[in-house]
Amino acid sequence: MVAAATVAEPSLVADFAAGGGALLEAAAARWPQAALLATDIDAEAVAAIRVRHPSWRAQRLDFTANGARLAVSREALGDRGDCVVLLNPPFSERGAAARWTVSLDEYDYRCGRALAFACWAADSLSPASELICLLPAGVVHSERDASAMAALARLGDLEVTPCEGDSLFTGFRLRTVCLRLRRGPLSPALDGEREEAGATPPIDGLARGQAKAWTEASSRFRGPAFVHTTDLREGRVMIRRRLPAAHPRSDDPLCGPMVLVPRVGRPDVRKVCVWVDRGEGLVISDCVIAIRRESLPAAEGLAQTMRRSWALIEPCYGGTCAPYITLKRLAAVLGSLDIEVGPAASSDDLETVVAVGG
């Protein structure tokens, strides 16, 4: 991890989950003139570091606590543009919240704990500073982490490199990647990356799911049917889970025949599915887009058209990490196929979509 850094002579190297201090020891060997900051939630680990390395600044810190985290990171890193943060965050989700909230570029995103640590650390960096972080390989393709990864990539020069072989952690093996982020000026967000925060207005005929409840849905519940991207298979919608009757989204299901497609994830024509409404309604996750039609034949006709034209639609999925499509892009490409879903897309959008699609 130390070898991955591109900052030639950092004035400060920090580790916000220092544990035994191995990463900072490697950093001290490479950059003997750099100041070193070690924080960890384990008081015994911090005490041991203070004994072994009295010249380091070592402090007990719960990095998940927003106020304490910001106070320490900003005090230490400040406006320095020559810092390196090394991070081997907690990988285990046992006993932890399934999703953590991170704020990047004034918008909130939800992701797993390991990626949340990376986002919190990256948010503390000044331009030209760098984060080197070890992460589970699954975050690169995880739908749960897609929006946060896309937001993270906007912060600067992001590189994700698979680690060779399996990393051994106390009794089990885990595939890992090394994330390197060189912080730069903020780049404008693609319109769909900020949809996570609801910044893009809805388009008539298109509905992006708002439910973030796939961890709350179950076959045991009796509320409305719930559909995530994993429930779109071979052109069919698999109803395997429902929301609790008292869930906030249970009072606002989508009704009527519709075509469902993934908003986030690898484009797959087999996931263009028709939902046949039996009068009970449907709640879709925020990784799914619904295209509402006035009748079942119209929905089936739309699905057939989209499958035939998939070579044009597939390139409209893009992004810096997990592929995604926005309501605006989808409306534009459907407009190029003479399918009306709401207000006509601008000519610039249509030209862009047609050019991308070939």
Buried (B, 14 or more C-beta within 10 A) or exposed (E): BBEBBEBEEBBBBBBBBBBBBEBBBBBBEBBEEBBBBBBBBEEEBBEBBBEEBEEBBBBBBEBBEEEBBEEBBEEBBEEBBBBBBBBBBBBEEEEBEEBBEBBBBEBEBBBBBBBBBBBBBBBBBBEBBBBBBBBBBBBBBBBBBBBBBBBBBBBBEBBBEEBEEEBEEEEEEBEBBBBBBBBBEEEEBBEBBBBBBEEBEEBEBBBBBBBBBBEBBEEEBEBBBBBBBBBBEEBBBBBBBBBBEEBEBBEEBBEBBBBBBBBBBEBBBEBBBBBEBEEEBBBBBBBBBBBBBEEBEBBBBBBBBBEEBBEBBBBBBBBBBBBBBBBBBBBBBBBBBEBEBBEEBEEEBBEBBEEBBE
